[in-house]
C-alpha cells in the first residue's frame, strides 16, 4: 500500500510539472488531441510570450491546416508578421483572412436560408447575426435580417433596421416597400403610405390598390 501511494504521489507531482510549464502541457495534450486547432493556437500564443516566433508560426500554421476557417488565427499570425516586420506574409494573411471570412458568411447565410424556409426563425436569426457580425456594413445581410424580423412579428426591430439601411442607401426602393409592411402591422398607416410612395417614386411596382387601402384604413378604423 505504501509503495502504491509513493507511485501515485510521484505521478501527481509529475503531472503538476506539466501544468506549471504551459508549452509542455500543450504539447502533451496534443499527443492525445492532435486535431485540436485550439490547442495549437494556444501553443502559438505561449511561444509568442516566450519570444520564440518561429515555433509560434509553426503552431499557428498547424492550427490553420486543421481548421482553415479559424479567423482568429489569421489575425494572430498577422500580428506575428507585423511584429517581425514581415510585410509580404502579413499581406498574404490579410488576403487569406478575408477569403475565410467570405466562406464563413456564405455558410452562415446558407444555413440561415434553410432554417428560415423550414420556419425555424429563431435559429435562422442566430445565423444571420453571425454573418452580420463578420460584415456589419453588408446591407443585403441587414435587409434579410430585417425581413426575418417581420416574419417573426418583431416589427419594431424590423423598422429600426430598415431605417438604418435606408440612412446608408436612401435609394433602396424595396427596403421602403418592406418598411411600409412593418409599419402596416404596427398600424402606423400614415407611415406605411409614405414609404409606399417613396418606393413607388424610386420605381418599385407597389400595388396601387394597396396604397389606396392604406389610405382608407385610418378612416375605416375611425368609423
DRENSEGU-257550 format. One record per residue: z, x, y of N, C-alpha, C in turn. Coordinates in Angstrom, 2 decimals, always signed. Each point is the difference from the previous one (the first is absolute). Example, Ala and Ser with C-alpha at 12.3 -4.5 7.8 and 13.67 -1.06 7.14 Angstrom:
# DRENSEGU-257550
     n_Z     n_X     n_Y    ca_Z    ca_X    ca_Y     c_Z     c_X     c_Y
   +7.80  +13.19   -5.69   +0.00   -0.89   +1.19   +0.00   +0.90   +1.20
   -0.72   -0.35   +1.05   +0.06   +0.82   +1.19   +0.73   -0.77   +1.09
# end
This chain:
# DRENSEGU-257550
     n_Z     n_X     n_Y    ca_Z    ca_X    ca_Y     c_Z     c_X     c_Y
   +0.00   +0.83   -1.20   +0.00   -0.83   +1.20   +0.00   +0.87   +1.25
   +0.80   +1.09   -0.03   +0.05   +0.90   +1.15   -1.36   +0.67   +0.21
   -0.65   +0.36   -1.13   -1.32   +0.64   +0.09   -1.02   -0.93   +0.63
   +0.02   -1.26   -0.43   -0.94   -0.99   +0.56   +0.25   -0.19   +1.49
   +1.29   -0.05   +0.37   +0.36   -0.16   +1.41   -0.52   +1.18   +0.83
   +0.10   +1.19   -0.55   -0.47   +1.19   +0.71   -1.52   -0.07   +0.19
   -0.71   -0.44   -1.06   -1.47   -0.11   +0.09   -0.41   -1.01   +1.06
   +0.67   -1.18   -0.02   -0.31   -1.03   +0.99   +0.31   +0.49   +1.42
   +1.07   +0.71   +0.15   +0.37   +0.53   +1.32   -1.05   +0.99   +0.50
   -0.48   +0.83   -0.93   -1.03   +0.98   +0.36   -1.28   -0.71   +0.43
   -0.40   -1.04   -0.75   -1.22   -0.73   +0.33   +0.13   -0.72   +1.34
   +1.20   -0.51   +0.25   +0.23   -0.68   +1.28   -0.11   +0.97   +1.16
   +0.60   +1.18   -0.15   -0.08   +1.01   +1.04   -1.43   +0.46   +0.22
   -0.74   +0.14   -1.11   -1.40   +0.42   +0.10   -0.83   -1.04   +0.74
   +0.25   -1.29   -0.32   -0.74   -1.07   +0.67   +0.36   -0.05   +1.49
   +1.27   +0.28   +0.30   +0.43   +0.00   +1.39   -0.74   +1.05   +0.80
   -0.30   +1.13   -0.62   -0.74   +1.06   +0.67   -1.40   -0.47   +0.37
   -0.62   -0.80   -0.90   -1.32   -0.54   +0.31   +0.05   -0.92   +1.22
   +1.07   -0.80   +0.09   +0.13   -0.91   +1.12   +0.24   +0.77   +1.30
   +0.69   +1.14   -0.09   +0.28   +0.79   +1.20   -1.27   +0.67   +0.53
   -0.94   +0.32   -0.89   -1.22   +0.70   +0.39   -1.16   -0.98   -0.07
   -0.42   -0.60   +1.13   -1.00   -1.08   -0.01   -1.32   +0.39   -0.64
   -0.51   +1.21   +0.28   -1.28   +0.40   -0.59   +0.10   +0.02   -1.52
   +1.07   +0.58   -0.52   +0.19   +0.02   -1.46   +0.13   -1.42   -0.54
   +0.71   -0.85   +0.76   +0.17   -1.39   -0.44   -1.33   -0.71   -0.11
   -0.85   +0.11   +1.05   -1.29   -0.69   -0.03   -0.91   +0.56   -1.08
   +0.00   +1.30   -0.16   -0.83   +0.60   -1.06   +0.44   -0.47   -1.37
   +1.31   -0.06   -0.20   +0.52   -0.46   -1.30   -0.34   -1.46   -0.22
   +0.14   -0.80   +1.06   -0.31   -1.44   -0.10   -1.47   -0.22   -0.31
   -0.86   +0.83   +0.59   -1.44   -0.15   -0.21   -0.41   +0.33   -1.43
   +0.84   +0.72   -0.71   -0.28   +0.24   -1.41   +0.05   -1.30   -0.79
   +0.84   -0.93   +0.46   +0.15   -1.29   -0.69   -0.85   -1.10   +0.65
   -0.42   +0.24   +1.26   -0.84   -0.99   +0.69   -1.15   +0.73   +0.69
   -0.92   +0.58   -0.76   -1.07   +0.82   +0.59   -1.00   -0.78   +0.83
   +0.02   -1.34   -0.08   -0.94   -0.82   +0.78   +0.67   -0.59   +1.23
   +1.15   +0.49   +0.34   +0.72   -0.53   +1.17   -0.45   +0.72   +1.26
   -0.92   -0.62   +0.74   -0.48   +0.62   +1.24   +1.11   +0.05   +1.05
   +0.95   -0.92   -0.10   +1.11   +0.00   +0.97   +0.87   +1.25   -0.15
   +0.24   +0.41   -1.25   +0.81   +1.20   -0.20   -0.75   +1.24   +0.47
   -1.33   +0.02   -0.19   -0.78   +1.12   +0.52   +0.06   +0.04   +1.52
   -0.02   -1.17   +0.61   +0.11   -0.07   +1.45   +1.36   +0.53   +0.47
   +1.06   -0.44   -0.69   +1.35   +0.48   +0.34   +0.11   +1.51   -0.19
   -0.63   +0.49   -1.05   +0.00   +1.44   -0.25   -0.70   +0.74   +1.14
   -1.13   -0.57   +0.45   -0.71   +0.59   +1.12   +0.84   +0.03   +1.26
   +0.71   -1.08   +0.28   +0.87   -0.05   +1.18   +1.09   +1.07   -0.08
   +0.52   +0.18   -1.20   +1.07   +0.98   -0.17   -0.54   +1.43   +0.20
   -1.23   +0.24   -0.50   -0.60   +1.33   +0.20   -0.25   +0.26   +1.50
   -0.38   -1.04   +0.73   -0.21   +0.17   +1.44   +1.31   +0.42   +0.67
   +1.10   -0.64   -0.41   +1.30   +0.36   +0.55   +0.34   +1.46   -0.28
   -0.43   +0.47   -1.17   +0.29   +1.38   -0.39   -1.00   +0.99   +0.60
   -1.02   -0.52   +0.67   -1.00   +0.88   +0.60   -1.06   +0.49   -0.96
   -0.06   -0.60   -1.20   -0.98   +0.41   -1.00   -1.21   -0.94   +0.11
   -0.88   +0.28   +0.97   -1.12   -0.90   +0.29   -1.02   -0.07   -1.13
   -0.21   +1.09   -0.70   -0.97   +0.02   -1.09   +0.41   -0.94   -1.12
   +1.27   +0.08   -0.42   +0.47   -0.88   -1.06   +0.06   -1.45   +0.48
   +0.31   -0.19   +1.29   +0.01   -1.36   +0.57   -1.39   -0.60   -0.09
   -1.01   +0.78   +0.36   -1.39   -0.48   -0.06   -0.37   -0.37   -1.43
   +0.38   +0.84   -0.96   -0.32   -0.28   -1.40   +0.65   -1.29   -0.48
   +1.26   -0.20   +0.40   +0.71   -1.22   -0.41   -0.65   -1.23   +0.61
   -0.34   +0.06   +1.28   -0.67   -1.14   +0.65   -1.35   -0.30   -0.63
   -0.76   +1.05   -0.29   -1.32   -0.18   -0.60   +0.11   -0.65   -1.38
   +1.03   +0.38   -0.75   +0.20   -0.61   -1.31   +0.37   -1.47   +0.14
   +0.81   -0.30   +1.01   +0.36   -1.40   +0.25   -1.24   -0.82   +0.32
   -0.91   +0.55   +0.80   -1.22   -0.72   +0.35   -0.95   -0.11   -1.18
   +0.02   +0.99   -0.88   -0.83   -0.10   -1.20   +0.43   -1.17   -0.86
   +1.31   -0.23   -0.04   +0.54   -1.11   -0.79   -0.23   -1.34   +0.70
   +0.22   -0.01   +1.32   -0.15   -1.24   +0.77   -0.74   +0.29   +1.30
   -1.34   -0.10   -0.01   -0.78   +0.31   +1.20   +0.15   -1.02   +1.11
   +0.73   -1.09   -0.24   +0.20   -1.02   +1.03   +1.37   +0.09   +0.66
   +0.74   +1.07   -0.28   +1.33   +0.16   +0.60   -0.15   +0.57   +1.41
   -0.06   -0.89   +0.99   -0.31   +0.41   +1.37   +1.00   +1.02   +0.55
   +1.27   -0.19   -0.31   +1.02   +0.88   +0.55   -0.22   +1.46   -0.34
   -0.58   +0.27   -1.17   -0.20   +1.38   -0.41   -1.11   +0.66   +0.81
   -1.02   -0.79   +0.38   -1.03   +0.56   +0.87   +0.61   +0.46   +1.33
   +0.92   -0.81   +0.51   +0.66   +0.35   +1.26   +0.89   +1.24   -0.19
   +0.68   +0.07   -1.16   +0.83   +1.18   -0.26   -0.85   +1.28   -0.08
   -1.13   -0.12   -0.70   -0.89   +1.16   -0.11   -0.60   +0.35   +1.37
   -0.37   -1.04   +0.75   -0.54   +0.24   +1.33   +1.01   +0.70   +0.89
   +1.26   -0.43   -0.10   +1.05   +0.66   +0.77   +0.17   +1.45   -0.40
   -0.15   +0.26   -1.29   +0.12   +1.38   -0.50   -1.14   +0.86   +0.56
   -1.23   -0.55   -0.03   -1.15   +0.76   +0.50   +0.08   +0.20   +1.52
   +0.53   -1.01   +0.68   +0.17   +0.14   +1.45   +1.02   +1.09   +0.32
   +1.05   +0.03   -0.80   +1.05   +1.00   +0.18   -0.52   +1.41   -0.22
   -0.88   +0.15   -0.99   -0.53   +1.33   -0.32   -1.27   +0.34   +0.78
   -0.45   -0.94   +0.82   -1.20   +0.26   +0.81   -1.29   -0.08   -0.77
   +0.01   -0.69   -1.15   -1.20   -0.12   -0.83   -0.79   -1.23   +0.48
   -0.78   +0.18   +1.05   -0.71   -1.11   +0.63   -1.02   -0.65   -0.94
   -0.71   +0.81   -0.77   -1.04   -0.53   -0.89   +0.59   -0.97   -1.01
   +1.08   +0.43   -0.68   +0.61   -0.88   -1.00   +0.69   -1.20   +0.64
   +0.48   +0.16   +1.24   +0.61   -1.13   +0.70   -1.03   -1.10   +0.23
   -1.20   +0.39   +0.42   -1.06   -0.99   +0.21   -0.41   -0.68   -1.32
   -0.02   +0.78   -1.06   -0.32   -0.56   -1.32   +1.04   -1.04   -0.40
   +1.28   +0.32   +0.23   +1.08   -0.94   -0.35   -0.09   -1.27   +0.82
   -0.34   +0.12   +1.28   -0.13   -1.19   +0.84   -1.12   -0.90   -0.50
   -1.12   +0.62   -0.40   -1.12   -0.77   -0.54   +0.39   -0.69   -1.31
   +0.64   +0.73   -0.89   +0.41   -0.58   -1.28   +1.04   -1.10   +0.19
   +0.89   +0.19   +0.98   +1.02   -1.02   +0.28   -0.65   -1.29   +0.47
   -1.01   +0.12   +0.86   -0.70   -1.19   +0.47   -0.73   -0.71   -1.13
   -0.59   +0.77   -0.89   -0.69   -0.59   -1.15   +0.99   -0.73   -0.91
   +1.15   +0.62   -0.21   +1.03   -0.63   -0.84   +0.51   -1.29   +0.66
   +0.17   +0.04   +1.31   +0.46   -1.19   +0.72   -1.00   -1.14   -0.12
   -1.28   +0.32   +0.12   -1.03   -1.02   -0.15   +0.00   -0.59   -1.40
   +0.20   +0.83   -1.01   +0.06   -0.50   -1.37   +1.17   -0.97   -0.17
   +1.16   +0.38   +0.53   +1.18   -0.85   -0.12   -0.20   -1.32   +0.72
   -0.59   +0.03   +1.18   -0.25   -1.23   +0.75   -0.89   -0.93   -0.80
   -1.07   +0.55   -0.57   -0.91   -0.82   -0.82   +0.74   -0.61   -1.18
   +0.85   +0.80   -0.63   +0.75   -0.50   -1.15   +0.94   -1.14   +0.41
   +0.73   +0.20   +1.09   +0.93   -1.03   +0.47   -0.75   -1.29   +0.35
   -1.14   +0.14   +0.69   -0.76   -1.18   +0.41   -0.61   -0.73   -1.20
   -0.45   +0.77   -0.98   -0.56   -0.62   -1.20   +1.07   -0.82   -0.73
   +1.18   +0.59   -0.17   +1.09   -0.72   -0.65   +0.43   -1.20   +0.83
   +0.06   +0.17   +1.32   +0.39   -1.09   +0.89   -0.97   -1.17   -0.12
   -1.30   +0.31   -0.04   -1.00   -1.05   -0.14   +0.14   -0.76   -1.31
   +0.26   +0.72   -1.08   +0.17   -0.64   -1.31   +1.24   -0.90   -0.01
   +1.09   +0.50   +0.58   +1.23   -0.78   +0.04   -0.16   -1.24   +0.87
   -0.68   +0.17   +1.12   -0.21   -1.15   +0.89   -0.86   -1.06   -0.69
   -1.04   +0.44   -0.69   -0.87   -0.94   -0.70   +0.77   -0.76   -1.09
   +1.02   +0.65   -0.56   +0.81   -0.62   -1.04   +1.14   -0.84   +0.58
   +0.08   -0.06   +1.33   +1.05   -0.79   +0.64   +1.35   +0.69   +0.04
   +0.04   +1.28   -0.29   +1.26   +0.76   +0.01   +0.12   +0.68   +1.37
   +0.31   -0.83   +0.98   -0.09   +0.44   +1.39   +1.05   +1.04   +0.37
   +1.19   -0.12   -0.52   +1.05   +0.97   +0.36   -0.35   +1.39   -0.48
   -0.50   +0.09   -1.23   -0.39   +1.31   -0.52   -1.20   +0.55   +0.78
   -0.94   -0.91   +0.35   -1.15   +0.42   +0.79   +0.44   +0.53   +1.36
   +0.98   -0.66   +0.59   +0.53   +0.43   +1.30   +0.52   +1.44   -0.06
   +0.70   +0.32   -1.08   +0.54   +1.35   -0.17   -1.13   +1.03   -0.03
   -1.08   -0.31   -0.71   -1.12   +0.94   -0.11   -0.73   +0.15   +1.33
   -0.19   -1.11   +0.71   -0.64   +0.08   +1.31   +0.82   +0.87   +0.96
   +1.31   -0.16   -0.04   +0.86   +0.78   +0.88   -0.04   +1.48   -0.34
   -0.10   +0.32   -1.30   -0.14   +1.41   -0.40   -1.28   +0.60   +0.58
   -1.09   -0.77   -0.09   -1.28   +0.48   +0.52   +0.07   +0.17   +1.51
   +0.59   -0.98   +0.69   +0.07   +0.06   +1.46   +0.90   +1.14   +0.47
   +1.02   +0.31   -0.76   +0.88   +1.11   +0.36   -0.75   +1.32   +0.01
   -1.00   +0.14   -0.88   -0.78   +1.22   -0.06   -1.05   +0.09   +1.10
   -0.38   -1.16   +0.55   -1.01   -0.02   +1.07   +0.35   -1.14   +0.96
   +0.97   +0.26   +0.87   +0.56   -1.05   +0.85   -0.98   -0.54   +1.03
   -1.07   +0.72   +0.28   -0.98   -0.46   +0.99   -1.21   -0.67   -0.64
   +0.08   -0.25   -1.30   -1.12   -0.63   -0.70   +0.03   -1.51   +0.25
   -0.93   -0.48   +0.83   +0.01   -1.41   +0.40   -0.36   -0.93   -1.16
   -0.84   +0.48   -0.91   -0.41   -0.86   -1.12   +1.19   -0.27   -0.92
   +0.79   +1.04   -0.29   +1.19   -0.21   -0.83   +0.97   -0.94   +0.71
   +0.19   +0.22   +1.31   +0.87   -0.88   +0.76   -0.50   -1.43   +0.00
   -1.31   -0.17   +0.11   -0.61   -1.34   -0.02   +0.24   -0.68   -1.34
   -0.20   +0.72   -1.09   +0.24   -0.57   -1.33   +1.46   -0.37   -0.19
   +0.89   +0.83   +0.54   +1.43   -0.29   -0.10   +0.35   -1.25   +0.80
   -0.57   -0.14   +1.20   +0.24   -1.19   +0.81   -0.49   -1.26   -0.72
   -1.16   +0.10   -0.64   -0.51   -1.15   -0.76   +0.93   -0.36   -1.15
   +0.58   +1.02   -0.62   +0.95   -0.25   -1.09   +1.24   -0.71   +0.54
   +0.45   +0.38   +1.19   +1.14   -0.68   +0.62   -0.30   -1.50   +0.16
   -1.23   -0.32   +0.36   -0.39   -1.42   +0.14   +0.12   -0.70   -1.35
   -0.51   +0.64   -1.06   +0.07   -0.59   -1.33   +1.45   -0.20   -0.45
   +0.88   +0.90   +0.43   +1.41   -0.08   -0.39   +0.79   -0.98   +0.87
   -0.64   -0.53   +1.03   +0.71   -0.89   +0.90   +0.84   +0.72   +1.03
   -0.20   +1.30   +0.13   +0.73   +0.79   +0.99   -0.85   +0.07   +1.27
   -0.12   -1.13   +0.67   -0.96   -0.15   +1.09   +0.38   +0.83   +1.23
   +1.27   +0.11   +0.30   +0.40   +0.80   +1.15   -0.34   +1.48   -0.21
   +0.21   +0.48   -1.24   -0.37   +1.38   -0.31   -1.51   +0.18   +0.14
   -0.74   -1.00   -0.45   -1.47   +0.07   +0.10   -0.42   +0.04   +1.47
   +0.58   -0.85   +0.83   -0.34   -0.03   +1.42   +0.28   +1.35   +0.65
   +1.17   +0.56   -0.28   +0.36   +1.29   +0.60   -0.98   +1.10   -0.40
   -0.38   +0.01   -1.27   -0.90   +1.05   -0.48   -1.41   -0.21   +0.53
   -0.48   -1.25   +0.00   -1.33   -0.27   +0.56   -0.06   +0.43   +1.47
   +1.05   -0.29   +0.75   +0.02   +0.37   +1.42   -0.02   +1.52   +0.19
   +0.72   +0.73   -0.85   -0.03   +1.47   +0.08   -1.40   +0.52   -0.27
   -0.67   -0.61   -0.99   -1.37   +0.42   -0.34   -0.94   -0.26   +1.17
   +0.17   -1.16   +0.63   -0.90   -0.38   +1.10   +0.27   +0.81   +1.27
   +1.20   +0.54   +0.13   +0.26   +0.90   +1.13   -0.83   +1.27   -0.14
   -0.19   +0.44   -1.24   -0.76   +1.22   -0.26   -1.50   -0.30   -0.02
   -0.36   -1.15   -0.59   -1.43   -0.36   -0.11   -0.18   -1.43   +0.53
   -0.14   -0.16   +1.31   -0.08   -1.34   +0.60   -1.29   -0.76   -0.29
   -0.96   +0.63   -0.66   -1.24   -0.70   -0.33   -0.07   -0.38   -1.49
   +1.14   -0.03   -0.66   +0.08   -0.32   -1.43   -0.01   -1.52   -0.16
   -1.18   -0.58   -0.09   -0.16   -1.45   +0.02   +0.73   -0.70   -1.14
   -0.12   +0.54   -1.20   +0.63   -0.65   -1.15   +1.52   +0.00   +0.12
   +0.56   +1.04   +0.64   +1.45   +0.04   +0.20   +0.45   -1.14   +0.91
   -0.81   -0.29   +1.04   +0.33   -1.15   +0.86   -0.04   -1.30   -0.79
   -1.00   -0.14   -0.85   -0.11   -1.21   -0.81   +1.21   -0.18   -0.91
   +0.40   +1.08   -0.68   +1.12   -0.10   -0.92   +1.34   -0.12   +0.73
   +0.06   +0.58   +1.20   +1.18   -0.20   +0.85   +0.12   -1.47   +0.37
   -1.11   -0.62   +0.26   +0.01   -1.43   +0.30   +0.56   -0.80   -1.16
   -0.33   +0.41   -1.22   +0.52   -0.68   -1.20   +1.52   +0.12   -0.05
   +0.51   +1.19   +0.26   +1.46   +0.20   -0.01   +0.67   -0.86   +1.06
   -0.58   -0.06   +1.20   +0.56   -0.85   +1.05   -0.06   -1.48   -0.39
   -1.05   -0.36   -0.70   -0.12   -1.40   -0.46   +1.16   -0.36   -0.92
   +0.31   +0.87   -0.95   +1.09   -0.30   -0.93   +1.36   +0.01   +0.71
   +0.08   +0.72   +1.12   +1.22   -0.01   +0.79   +0.03   -1.18   +0.98
   -1.05   -0.83   -0.06   -0.16   -1.16   +0.88   -0.10   +0.40   +1.47
   -0.51   +1.18   +0.22   -0.26   +0.48   +1.36   -1.49   -0.23   +0.28
   -0.34   -1.27   +0.21   -1.39   -0.41   +0.00   -0.78   +0.56   +1.19
   +0.64   +0.11   +1.17   -0.70   +0.54   +1.16   -0.42   +1.45   -0.25
   +0.91   +0.77   -0.61   -0.32   +1.39   -0.32   -1.08   +0.08   -1.08
   +0.04   -0.94   -0.93   -1.03   -0.03   -1.05   -1.37   -0.26   +0.62
   -0.07   -0.95   +0.94   -1.27   -0.31   +0.67   -0.49   +1.21   +0.79
   +0.91   +0.64   +0.73   -0.38   +1.14   +0.84   -0.58   +1.13   -0.85
   +0.58   +0.25   -1.14   -0.50   +1.08   -0.85   -1.28   -0.38   -0.72
   -0.16   -1.27   -0.32   -1.29   -0.45   -0.55   -1.10   +0.20   +1.04
   +0.31   -0.31   +1.24   -0.98   +0.19   +1.08   -0.37   +1.48   +0.15
   +1.00   +0.89   -0.12   -0.27   +1.43   +0.11   -0.89   +0.47   -1.15
   +0.32   -0.48   -1.20   -0.82   +0.37   -1.16   -1.43   -0.49   +0.18
   -0.14   -1.20   +0.49   -1.33   -0.58   +0.20   -0.77   +0.77   +1.06
   +0.70   +0.40   +1.07   -0.66   +0.74   +1.09   -0.51   +1.35   -0.48
   +0.67   +0.55   -1.02   -0.41   +1.29   -0.55   -1.04   -0.13   -1.11
   -0.45   -1.23   -0.23   -1.07   -0.21   -0.96   +0.43   -0.44   -1.38
   +1.31   -0.24   -0.20   +0.43   -0.47   -1.32   -0.30   -1.49   -0.13
   -0.60   -0.44   -1.11   -0.40   -1.40   -0.15   +1.17   -0.94   -0.32
   +0.84   -0.21   +0.99   +1.12   -0.93   -0.18   -0.56   -1.42   -0.12
   +0.52   -0.74   -0.95   -0.45   -1.37   -0.21   +0.34   -0.86   +1.23
   -1.00   -0.56   +0.68   +0.28   -0.79   +1.21   +0.96   -1.16   -0.24
   -0.11   -0.62   -1.18   +0.89   -1.12   -0.28   +1.46   +0.44   -0.07
   +0.22   +1.24   -0.43   +1.36   +0.52   -0.04   +0.58   +0.11   +1.41
   -0.82   +0.52   +0.92   +0.46   +0.13   +1.38   +0.31   -1.37   +0.59
   -0.88   -0.97   -0.25   +0.24   -1.35   +0.51   +1.27   -0.60   -0.58
   +0.23   +0.24   -1.30   +1.20   -0.51   -0.64   +1.25   +0.62   +0.61
   -0.06   +1.32   +0.24   +1.15   +0.68   +0.59   +0.30   -0.54   +1.39
   -1.03   -0.33   +0.75   +0.21   -0.53   +1.34   +0.61   -1.40   -0.05
   -0.30   -0.75   -1.06   +0.53   -1.35   -0.12   +1.42   -0.05   -0.54
   +0.38   +1.05   -0.76   +1.30   -0.04   -0.68   +1.19   -0.21   +0.93
   +0.10   +0.68   +1.14   +1.17   -0.24   +0.88   +0.09   -1.45   +0.44
   -1.16   -0.62   +0.28   +0.02   -1.41   +0.41   +0.42   -0.89   -1.16
   -0.55   +0.31   -1.19   +0.36   -0.78   -1.19   +1.49   +0.12   -0.29
   +0.52   +1.20   +0.19   +1.44   +0.21   -0.23   +0.82   -0.81   +0.97
   -0.48   -0.04   +1.27   +0.73   -0.77   +1.01   -0.03   -1.48   -0.30
   -1.14   -0.48   -0.53   -0.09   -1.41   -0.35   +0.94   -0.34   -1.16
# end
